[in-house]
């Protein structure tokens, strides 16, 4: 796995996510409001919070949808935060990792390593053997049979 340098712009992204979280914290049923911030390849920053509920949307989905709705298609870095998490950072869930890989496989994610150190890694490194649609045009029938 390749790790990337945590830059001053990354710290700004974390602060933007925390600011959005502080303005929108909802002490609702699940007590788990998460903020997220997404930086585009052009340097624009979008923020969002999760939609709490039994079938709610993660903050990463909300912020990605906001950026896409604004016409963005090239993404650089994303971070999810919760004020009580270690370093205020949350790793994306498996569903969010899959979404990130599908929409922008080269996006970098800021999170903690196992020792609590801030790291930045590509989404594809966070989800080995991720799901891909079957490309029937390349089917050869040569796959190993169980």
Buried (B, 14 or more C-beta within 10 A) or exposed (E): EEBBEBEEEBEEBBBBBBBBBEEBBEEEEEEBBBBBBBBBBEEEBBBBBBBBEEEBBBBBBBBBBBBBEEEBEEBBBBBBBBEEBEEBBBBBBEEBBBBBBEBBEEBBBBBBEEEEEBBBBBBBBBBEEBEEEEEEEEEEEEEEEE
